[in-house]
Amino acid sequence: MASLTVRALRRLAALALGVGLLLFLPARTIHYWQGWLYLLVFTGSSLLLTLYLLRKDPALLRRRMSGGPTAEREPTQKLIMLFASIGFVALLVVPALDHRFGWSAVPACVALLGDTLVAIAFCGIFLVYRENTFTSATIELAQDHRVISTGPYAIVRHPMYAFGSLFLLGTPLALGSYWGLAPFAATMPVLIWRLVDEERFLTQRLPGYTDYQRRVPYRLIPRVW
């Protein structure tokens, strides 16, 4: 457990540093309150989730720490995760450039709304983690994997993607950029591509998933899709 704690906290520190560099280097200034507030919300929420998993579900934390293009087994998912990673970087860099060059005039209340959406997204992700110990950063079946149909999974089949979409939407707004919505719009099809491919995988390999699809017809947004 001690080793996992050290690795998890180091990984989180590296992530926070990476996000900070992607924000403040392109902005060419540290006088970027939207960037500092976003970094605080992002890092603080990630830390709380990490501490929760260390205490309640270290096995899930280990699975969540293994992600990205190189962790995927199928070539399609490697490509999807590569595009998703590029999209996330763009979600940070474009708003930072927007701040530097003054492309957008975003009111402070809109930036605070964006931070609120990011915080809500993290709360939703917490609910997903609490309900589903099989949540992984890669598309795979864990040992004794079974269909989860309670909590947020009783509303949509992919609540992790739903809250992830909310996080992606809130990020450019929190960073004070309307231009940052362009990478968000470009990243959403990639997210949907991954979702559809994951459904194909689960339908073929997870017993009971087809019945679950019938009981919960909506993938991402209730009464929409």
Number of C-alpha atoms within 10 A of each C-alpha: 9 8 7 14 16 11 14 20 14 12 13 17 14 12 14 18 14 12 20 17 14 19 29 21 14 17 21 13 12 12 11 17 13 24 25 16 16 28 20 14 18 19 18 14 18 17 16 13 17 21 16 16 20 19 11 14 15 18 13 19 25 16 16 17 16 14 14 17 20 15 15 19 12 12 11 14 21 17 17 21 22 15 16 21 15 13 21 16 15 20 27 24 23 24 32 28 20 20 26 16 10 12 13 14 11 16 11 15 12 17 24 19 15 25 26 18 21 27 20 17 23 23 15 20 21 21 16 21 21 15 16 20 20 21 20 19 17 22 20 17 15 13 7 6 14 15 16 17 18 11 14 19 21 16 19 22 25 20 21 23 20 20 22 19 20 19 24 24 22 26 29 29 28 29 32 28 28 18 17 26 19 15 22 21 13 15 22 18 13 18 19 16 15 20 19 13 16 17 20 11 14 18 16 11 12 15 13 13 19 14 11 17 16 9 13 15 16 18 22 20 14 13 10 8 9
